[in-house]
Amino acid sequence: MDNPETKISAGGLYVRGVIVSFTANAFQRKDGSGTVVKVQHEIATQPGVVLYEQYFDPKETKEVKVEDGKVTAFPHHAQFSTVMLKVLRYRFDREKFIVSGAEPIAGV
């Protein structure tokens, strides 16, 4: 997965850790307008695990392939690679820190 260059600023929330696992699930939109694929990475950090979620439309992203409701190909970071993300959107769900919007930082 290509990482665009993003400069580290003085402020903001950043996550740095190691990708320990990733999964992809396809589901139908509630309005019936098509299929969406959710790719979820588990990032091991010093105090615990952070979940990083990305959503892709198979019609718009050529790297995503769905056959018979199962995801056969999707963009993901290599397992056990170090990543750094500038967090844009996040939430807490049952004491889990979930990043739903981020910019990858290159050259970690």
MIDOSE-1310 file (N, C-alpha, C; in nm, 2 decimals, decimal comma, always signed):
residues 108
mdnp	+0,09/-0,12/+0,00/+0,00/+0,00/+0,00/+0,09/+0,12/+0,00; +0,07/+0,21/-0,09/+0,15/+0,34/-0,10/+0,11/+0,43/+0,01; +0,21/+0,49/+0,07/+0,19/+0,59/+0,18/+0,23/+0,72/+0,13; +0,13/+0,81/+0,12/+0,17/+0,95/+0,08/+0,24/+1,02/+0,19
etki	+0,33/+1,11/+0,15/+0,41/+1,18/+0,25/+0,32/+1,28/+0,33; +0,33/+1,28/+0,46/+0,26/+1,37/+0,54/+0,36/+1,42/+0,65; +0,37/+1,55/+0,67/+0,46/+1,61/+0,76/+0,40/+1,59/+0,90; +0,49/+1,57/+1,00/+0,45/+1,56/+1,14/+0,45/+1,70/+1,19
sagg	+0,33/+1,74/+1,24/+0,31/+1,88/+1,30/+0,33/+1,87/+1,45; +0,34/+1,99/+1,51/+0,37/+2,00/+1,65/+0,25/+1,95/+1,73; +0,13/+1,96/+1,68/+0,01/+1,92/+1,75/-0,06/+1,80/+1,68; -0,16/+1,74/+1,75/-0,23/+1,64/+1,69/-0,21/+1,50/+1,76
lyvr	-0,29/+1,41/+1,72/-0,28/+1,27/+1,78/-0,22/+1,18/+1,67; -0,12/+1,11/+1,72/-0,05/+1,01/+1,63/-0,05/+0,87/+1,69; -0,06/+0,77/+1,61/-0,05/+0,63/+1,66/+0,07/+0,57/+1,59; +0,15/+0,50/+1,66/+0,27/+0,43/+1,60/+0,27/+0,29/+1,67
gviv	+0,28/+0,19/+1,58/+0,28/+0,05/+1,63/+0,31/-0,05/+1,52; +0,29/-0,17/+1,55/+0,31/-0,28/+1,46/+0,18/-0,35/+1,43; +0,16/-0,37/+1,30/+0,04/-0,44/+1,25/+0,05/-0,59/+1,29; -0,04/-0,64/+1,37/-0,04/-0,78/+1,42/-0,14/-0,86/+1,34
sfta	-0,25/-0,80/+1,29/-0,35/-0,87/+1,21/-0,43/-0,78/+1,13; -0,50/-0,83/+1,03/-0,59/-0,76/+0,95/-0,70/-0,85/+0,90; -0,82/-0,80/+0,89/-0,94/-0,87/+0,84/-1,02/-0,78/+0,74; -1,10/-0,84/+0,66/-1,18/-0,77/+0,57/-1,32/-0,83/+0,57
nafq	-1,43/-0,75/+0,58/-1,56/-0,80/+0,57/-1,64/-0,72/+0,47; -1,73/-0,78/+0,40/-1,82/-0,71/+0,30/-1,96/-0,71/+0,36; -2,03/-0,60/+0,34/-2,16/-0,59/+0,39/-2,24/-0,50/+0,29; -2,37/-0,51/+0,29/-2,46/-0,43/+0,21/-2,50/-0,30/+0,28
rkdg	-2,50/-0,20/+0,21/-2,54/-0,07/+0,27/-2,69/-0,08/+0,31; -2,73/+0,00/+0,41/-2,86/+0,00/+0,46/-2,96/+0,05/+0,36; -2,92/+0,15/+0,28/-3,01/+0,20/+0,18/-3,01/+0,12/+0,05; -2,94/+0,00/+0,04/-2,94/-0,09/-0,07/-2,87/-0,04/-0,19
sgtv	-2,78/+0,06/-0,17/-2,70/+0,11/-0,29/-2,58/+0,03/-0,33; -2,55/-0,08/-0,26/-2,43/-0,16/-0,30/-2,36/-0,21/-0,18; -2,24/-0,27/-0,21/-2,16/-0,33/-0,11/-2,05/-0,24/-0,07; -2,01/-0,25/+0,06/-1,90/-0,18/+0,12/-1,81/-0,29/+0,18
vkvq	-1,68/-0,26/+0,18/-1,58/-0,35/+0,24/-1,51/-0,27/+0,35; -1,51/-0,34/+0,47/-1,44/-0,28/+0,59/-1,32/-0,36/+0,61; -1,20/-0,29/+0,60/-1,07/-0,35/+0,64/-1,03/-0,30/+0,77; -1,00/-0,39/+0,86/-0,97/-0,36/+1,00/-0,83/-0,41/+1,03
heia	-0,74/-0,32/+1,07/-0,60/-0,36/+1,11/-0,60/-0,35/+1,27; -0,53/-0,45/+1,33/-0,50/-0,44/+1,47/-0,36/-0,39/+1,48; -0,33/-0,28/+1,55/-0,20/-0,22/+1,57/-0,16/-0,24/+1,71; -0,05/-0,31/+1,74/+0,00/-0,32/+1,87/+0,08/-0,20/+1,91
tqpg	+0,04/-0,13/+2,02/+0,11/-0,02/+2,07/+0,16/-0,05/+2,21; +0,24/+0,04/+2,26/+0,30/+0,02/+2,39/+0,19/+0,00/+2,50; +0,08/+0,08/+2,51/-0,01/+0,05/+2,62/-0,12/-0,06/+2,58; -0,13/-0,10/+2,45/-0,24/-0,19/+2,42/-0,25/-0,21/+2,27
vvly	-0,38/-0,23/+2,22/-0,41/-0,25/+2,08/-0,50/-0,14/+2,04; -0,47/-0,09/+1,91/-0,56/+0,01/+1,85/-0,61/-0,05/+1,72; -0,74/-0,03/+1,70/-0,81/-0,08/+1,58/-0,81/+0,03/+1,48; -0,77/+0,00/+1,35/-0,77/+0,10/+1,24/-0,86/+0,05/+1,14
eqyf	-0,97/+0,12/+1,11/-1,07/+0,08/+1,02/-1,07/+0,17/+0,89; -1,08/+0,10/+0,78/-1,09/+0,17/+0,65/-1,21/+0,11/+0,57; -1,28/+0,19/+0,50/-1,39/+0,15/+0,43/-1,37/+0,18/+0,28; -1,40/+0,08/+0,19/-1,38/+0,08/+0,05/-1,50/+0,04/-0,03
dpke	-1,53/+0,11/-0,14/-1,63/+0,08/-0,23/-1,57/-0,01/-0,34; -1,61/-0,13/-0,36/-1,55/-0,22/-0,46/-1,56/-0,16/-0,60; -1,66/-0,08/-0,63/-1,68/-0,02/-0,76/-1,58/+0,09/-0,79; -1,53/+0,16/-0,68/-1,44/+0,27/-0,70/-1,29/+0,23/-0,68
tkev	-1,27/+0,13/-0,60/-1,13/+0,08/-0,57/-1,10/-0,05/-0,64; -1,01/-0,04/-0,73/-0,97/-0,16/-0,81/-0,90/-0,27/-0,73; -0,84/-0,23/-0,62/-0,77/-0,33/-0,53/-0,86/-0,42/-0,45; -0,99/-0,38/-0,44/-1,09/-0,46/-0,36/-1,17/-0,54/-0,46
kved	-1,18/-0,67/-0,42/-1,26/-0,77/-0,50/-1,35/-0,85/-0,41; -1,47/-0,85/-0,45/-1,57/-0,93/-0,37/-1,64/-1,03/-0,46; -1,64/-1,16/-0,42/-1,70/-1,26/-0,50/-1,79/-1,34/-0,41; -1,92/-1,35/-0,44/-2,02/-1,43/-0,36/-2,03/-1,38/-0,22
gkvt	-2,01/-1,25/-0,20/-2,03/-1,19/-0,07/-1,90/-1,20/+0,02; -1,79/-1,26/-0,03/-1,67/-1,28/+0,04/-1,56/-1,19/-0,02; -1,48/-1,13/+0,06/-1,37/-1,04/+0,01/-1,25/-1,13/-0,03; -1,21/-1,12/-0,15/-1,10/-1,21/-0,20/-0,97/-1,13/-0,21
afph	-0,98/-1,00/-0,23/-0,86/-0,91/-0,24/-0,89/-0,78/-0,18; -0,79/-0,72/-0,11/-0,81/-0,59/-0,04/-0,68/-0,53/-0,01; -0,67/-0,39/-0,01/-0,54/-0,33/+0,03/-0,52/-0,34/+0,18; -0,40/-0,37/+0,22/-0,37/-0,38/+0,36/-0,22/-0,36/+0,38
haqf	-0,18/-0,33/+0,50/-0,04/-0,31/+0,53/+0,02/-0,45/+0,56; +0,14/-0,47/+0,54/+0,21/-0,60/+0,57/+0,21/-0,63/+0,71; +0,18/-0,76/+0,74/+0,18/-0,80/+0,88/+0,32/-0,79/+0,95; +0,32/-0,74/+1,07/+0,44/-0,72/+1,15/+0,53/-0,60/+1,10
stvm	+0,46/-0,51/+1,02/+0,53/-0,39/+0,97/+0,50/-0,28/+1,07; +0,59/-0,18/+1,08/+0,57/-0,07/+1,17/+0,49/+0,04/+1,09; +0,39/+0,10/+1,15/+0,31/+0,20/+1,08/+0,30/+0,32/+1,18; +0,28/+0,44/+1,12/+0,25/+0,56/+1,20/+0,14/+0,63/+1,13
lkvl	+0,04/+0,67/+1,20/-0,08/+0,73/+1,15/-0,11/+0,86/+1,22; -0,15/+0,96/+1,14/-0,20/+1,09/+1,20/-0,35/+1,07/+1,21; -0,40/+1,07/+1,33/-0,54/+1,04/+1,35/-0,63/+1,16/+1,32; -0,73/+1,14/+1,23/-0,82/+1,24/+1,20/-0,96/+1,22/+1,26
ryrf	-1,00/+1,09/+1,27/-1,13/+1,06/+1,34/-1,11/+0,94/+1,42; -1,17/+0,94/+1,54/-1,16/+0,82/+1,63/-1,28/+0,81/+1,72; -1,29/+0,70/+1,78/-1,40/+0,68/+1,88/-1,36/+0,57/+1,98; -1,43/+0,56/+2,09/-1,41/+0,46/+2,19/-1,53/+0,37/+2,19
drek	-1,51/+0,24/+2,18/-1,62/+0,14/+2,19/-1,58/+0,03/+2,29; -1,65/+0,03/+2,40/-1,62/-0,06/+2,51/-1,47/-0,07/+2,54; -1,42/+0,05/+2,57/-1,28/+0,06/+2,61/-1,18/+0,03/+2,50; -1,22/+0,02/+2,38/-1,13/+0,00/+2,26/-1,12/+0,13/+2,19
fivs	-0,99/+0,17/+2,15/-0,96/+0,29/+2,08/-0,97/+0,25/+1,93; -1,06/+0,31/+1,86/-1,08/+0,28/+1,72/-1,06/+0,40/+1,63; -0,96/+0,39/+1,54/-0,93/+0,50/+1,45/-1,01/+0,47/+1,32; -1,10/+0,57/+1,28/-1,18/+0,55/+1,16/-1,14/+0,64/+1,05
gaep	-1,05/+0,73/+1,07/-0,99/+0,82/+0,97/-0,85/+0,86/+1,01; -0,76/+0,84/+0,91/-0,62/+0,86/+0,94/-0,54/+0,89/+0,81; -0,43/+0,95/+0,83/-0,33/+0,97/+0,72/-0,21/+0,90/+0,75; -0,16/+0,81/+0,67/-0,03/+0,73/+0,69/+0,09/+0,83/+0,69
iagv	+0,18/+0,81/+0,77/+0,30/+0,89/+0,78/+0,41/+0,80/+0,71; +0,48/+0,85/+0,61/+0,58/+0,77/+0,54/+0,71/+0,78/+0,61; +0,80/+0,68/+0,59/+0,93/+0,68/+0,64/+0,94/+0,66/+0,79; +0,86/+0,57/+0,84/+0,87/+0,53/+0,98/+0,98/+0,43/+1,01
